[in-house]
Amino acid sequence: MPCSDVTELIQVELDEQDNLKTYRFIKKTCGQGVGHETLLHDVLGGMRVDDILAINPGDFAQINPVDSSIEEFLTLKHLVAVQSVLEVLTGKISGTANDMCAVSGITFDCNITRIDARISVDLVTERIKSCGGCKACGKTRKKSQPVLFN
């Protein structure tokens, strides 16, 4: 029986130069990764906070193509989640319970900044324009065309 709680948790770690050290994006109830829990680590790892925040999701999808629409959605979901945490850290959004990213804690330990947050699945999905070519809207997405944000 599938779980009805689809809350997702993210933990982001930055080094002393504000570079992304690592992150984990998991489901709250079972602790399993959202896709792979560190799906974008090879791409985002080592990048500065400002550089991650400057990434345009549409450009990111074109530069980092994947094989399926599910992988594309997960890739964008991870990017949005990481960017949301960093937006809270930099003061661009508040990070309260009603926000897409609700921060539960920020800690500093041994030159590592760790941010723990809850990600609202519904609000993330609203930011990602999903189009699988079902033709319900009268438009179709070409296979090579990325899913873009609203």
N, C-alpha and C positions, 0 to 999 in steps of 0.2 A: 504494500500500500504506500503510495507516494506521500511525502510529507507536505502538509499544507503551509508550513512556514517557509517562505522563500527568501527570508532575510539573508543578506550576504555581509560578510565581514572582511575588512581589509586591514592589513598591517603594512606600513611603509617604513623603511629604514633609510636614513640619509647619513652619509659620512660627515666628517668635520668641515668639508668644503661644500656642503649642500649638494652633493652628487648622490643619485639614487644608488644605494648599496644593494637593496633587495626589497621585495614586496611579496605578500601572500594574499590571495583573493580566494576566500572559501565560503561555503554555505554554513550558516550559523548552526543549524541543527545537527548535521552529520560531520562537519569538519572537512568534507571533501572539497576539492578545488572546483572553481567555476571554470569548466574546461580543465586546463592544467593550471594549478594555483599560481604559477609564476610564468605564465604564457609569454609575456613580453620582456622577460628579464634580459634575454640576449640582445634585444634591441634597445631597451631603455636603461639597462644597468650601466652605471658610470656617468650618465648624463646629468647635467646641472638642472636644478629645479626650474629655472627660467626657460631653459631650452625645451624641457618636457611640456611646460605650459604653453609654449609657442607653437606646438605641433598642431597643424590643421588636420582633423580626422580624415577628411576626404583625401588630402595629399598623402597621409600616412597609409591609407588603404591602397592607394595606387603604387606607392613606393615599396610596400610590403605585401604583395599579393598572396592570397591563399587559395586553396583548391575548392572550397565550398562556401556557400552562403552562411552556413552555421559557423565555420571557422572565422569568416569575416565578421559576423556579429559578435562572437566571443572576443576577437581581437579588439574591436572597437569598444566593447564593454569594459575590457581591462584598461584600455587607454583612458576612457572616461572616468573610471573609478580612480585610477592613479592621479589623473589631473584634478579630480574633485578634492582628494585629500590634500594635494599641494595648493589648491586654491584656498582651502581653509587655513593652512599653515601660513600662507602669504597674506591673509586677510582679505582676499577677493570675495569670499563668501563666509558666512558666519559659522557654519558647521553645527547648527542647533538641530533639535529633534525633527523639525519640519523640513529640513533641507535634504537634498539628495544624499549628501554626505554628513552624517552626524558623528562628530568626533567624541570618543569616549575617554581618550587620554593622549597626552603628549609627554614623553619622558626623554631625559637626556642621561646617557650612561656611557662612560668610556668613549667619549667623542662621537657617539651615535645618537641621532635623534630618531625616536620611534613614535609613530603616530598610529593609534588604533581607532578605527571608525566602523560605523554601520553604513552600508550603502542601500538606499531605497531602490529596489529592483524596478518598480513602476516608473520612477522618475528617470532612471537611466534609460529605460526602454523608450520613454517619450523623447529623449534627446537623440536617439538613433532612429533615423528614418528607415524603417524596414520595408523592403520591397523584394519579394521573391518572384515577381513576375506573374502573379496570380490573375492579372488583368482586371481585377475588381475596380480599380481606379481609372481604367482606361489607358494606363501606361504600362510599358514593360521595361525592364532593366536589361540591358545587354550584359552578357556574361562577363565582359571585361570591365563594365562600369561599376565603380565602388558604391557601397551603401554610404550615404552621406547623412550628416546631421541636419535636423530641421533648422 
